[in-house]
Amino acid sequence: MLAKLFKFYGGVKPPSNKTLSNQQPIRPAPLPSRLVVPLHQHIGGTPRPLVQAGDPVLKGQKIGEADGWISAAVHAPTSGTVVEVAMHVRPHVSGLESLCVVIEPDGKDEWITHGPADRAAMSPADICQFLQEHGIVGLGGAGFPTHGKLKATPGVPMAELIINAAECEPYITCDDLLMRERADDVVRGIAVFRDMLQPTQVIIGVEDNKPEAIAAMKKAVEAQGETFAVVPVPTLYPAGGAKQLIRVLTGKEVPGAMRSTADMGVQVFNVGTAYAAWRAIGHGEPLISRIVTLTGNVRGAGNVEALIGTPMDELLKLAEPNPDTDGIIMGGPMMGFLVPNEHAPIVKTSNCLIAHSERLFPPKAPEMPCIRCGACARACPHELQPFELYWHARAKDFGKTQQYHIFDCIECGCCAYVCPSRIPLVQYFRFAKSEIWAREKEKKAADEAKQRFEFKQFREEREKAEKAEKLAKAAAAQAAKKAAEAAAASEAPATEQPAEAAADPAEAAKKAAIAAAMARAKAQREAAQPKNTDELTPEQARKMAEIEARRQQAGIVPEPADAQPATTETKPE
Amino acid sequence: MDILLAIAIMALGAVVLGAALGFASIKFKVEGDPLVEKIDAILPQTQCGQCGFPGCKPYAEAIAKGEVDINLCPPGGMEGVQRLADLLGREVKPLEAEEKPKQVARIDENTCIGCTLCIQACPVDAIVGAAKQMHTIIAQQCTGCELCLPPCPVECIHMEVIPETLENWKWKYPVVAIQPVAARPSAKEAA
């Protein structure tokens, strides 16, 4: 259909080992004993839990609410009871824990009421919201919420919608089997994306080592009367990288700094995402299960449809691992990792579990010094210079690694695959990247702290100034008040002693104030009458009169106690 | 006569160039010391005062003047010393104090009496509270400077090491595994 395919630079051809697992049809996995559903399964905000321990849940019931636009809801994979909402190990290299909802299935597998979306009545924004509510995220690996990619960049016409069905990593066959068995639903899902983005062309890129899948897809596209092009691409790792696939199918080179390919009119979705989107739109089913390849050191390799949250060790048992299995690799052998804890659950992005054994993956011979052969640079699909990056990452010279564009590295592992010195190059690059991120975060925190510190200092200065001003004002007010009081006081005595007041009004005011205070004190003293002089017996009254008479004779008290003081008229009032 | 002309020319040149320099020194005057800014950018801005200066900026100023050593900042760690040494061309010295993992302060809210002393001590305003009300620390803003510990009259503040989570987890530096040499004796036996 297409006149010409293009090539990307570099790449490697590891043994594909796909026939191990693509011979049997997809089997449904039996209900596990319990499901551990991590709330954070995608890029973006962590969903907030909506259930608590003891709550009954139905299959497809929302248990985690999307937090922000770049986030997606999480749903109960089967009916049962929530045992706990607690920290459990995540399928992550670190082996660290995150918040999970643990569900004990009741075995009924009872759905909530659900049905297809009424697409005719829905605007594009409604469909985005619908997909977010149904937890649809990219199933290719990164897990970017799908609704965030369903909008063309303003001003850039959408030229190509690319469906990534390359599945370039060895061992993995889940997309292969999905296309062979469920091509119709995949094509319907692609049609939903097509309606949303309105591209001029829809291309489904499939590696040419999957002839059955290509045939099935072509048939389904034809049966539904669509115009999608199913294009076989040469098998070369990493043809399934988004930027590589764009290059192969359209010849367009994605600039390293470009964050979203929509900015150049291209959008890429994984084929599994298209299927999940159709299950949501066409059937109302949220993303609660996915197809997982079980392969490696097992007797019964194949693909199973497993519920999200199924423990990995329990799931891998379905494929009868050989007794010398000593670990589980999640993802492919090139980009996947050995899970630190085998009880970790399957998440939306777990496409493959490989039973690890030393027979299949012999331990790497020890790392040797770099001989500067340049093999890594010839293999790098992004045309980077991994040996240079390696030097600088090893020396922790992160500024230099950024000069050599470390953030363009997609960690595909081609360089480490071809390295004759068996240097774990990707590990160095990952280390450098996460150090750079951590430093940027620290720098940001330091800047913020500095700003807050400076503001605090500024505030303290301001408060000090304000306080000083207030004090000055209060002192001024006090002085003014005193002056006013003095003026008022000086007016009263002025009527009696005008000469003196005129001579020294301030002195006179002071004197008047003192005199007034003295008079007040005297009045107070005199107002305090003896309290036990009421209700006296005639005997007591006679005695008191005698005492008073004696005192008067002795000249101690000039007047009787109850007499009004003669000094009252000296009061200024 | 010639000599006078030469002197006149040189004098004229001196006047013109002097005027140009004088003009430039006013026109292109740099406010503040750019070196202080550079040093301040390397310091971790915890404002903890462990260096003996009231904040990071005064320490940066003292370093720029060459008054103090560059190894007085424990929160900056050996890496900070290294970067300062690179910037200033000075010798790397081991840190005065030991390096600690990153921490945040935490208030035991049951014990807090609401005295506001810690709020006044916090250099980055990371404590919320009011008089006779419970106080709490905004963990994201806390720099772990420990300045709130001494003023607390009921000792309800303690430091907690920030635990490793999926958000702050980092890829480790690749280590070269040392292979055991258990095979050797058997090789000898075989020989």
Interface residues (C-beta under 8 A of the other chain):
Chain A: H40 R90 H92 V93 S94 L96 S98 P366 E367 K396 P424 Q427 Y428 R430 F431 K433 S434 E435 A438 E442 A445 A446 D447 E448 A449 K450 R452 F453 F455 K456
Chain B: D40 L43 P44 Q45 T46 Q47 G55 C56 C122 P123 V124 D125 A126 Q141 T143 E164 T165 L166 N168 W169 K170 W171 K172 Y173 P174 V176 A177 Q179
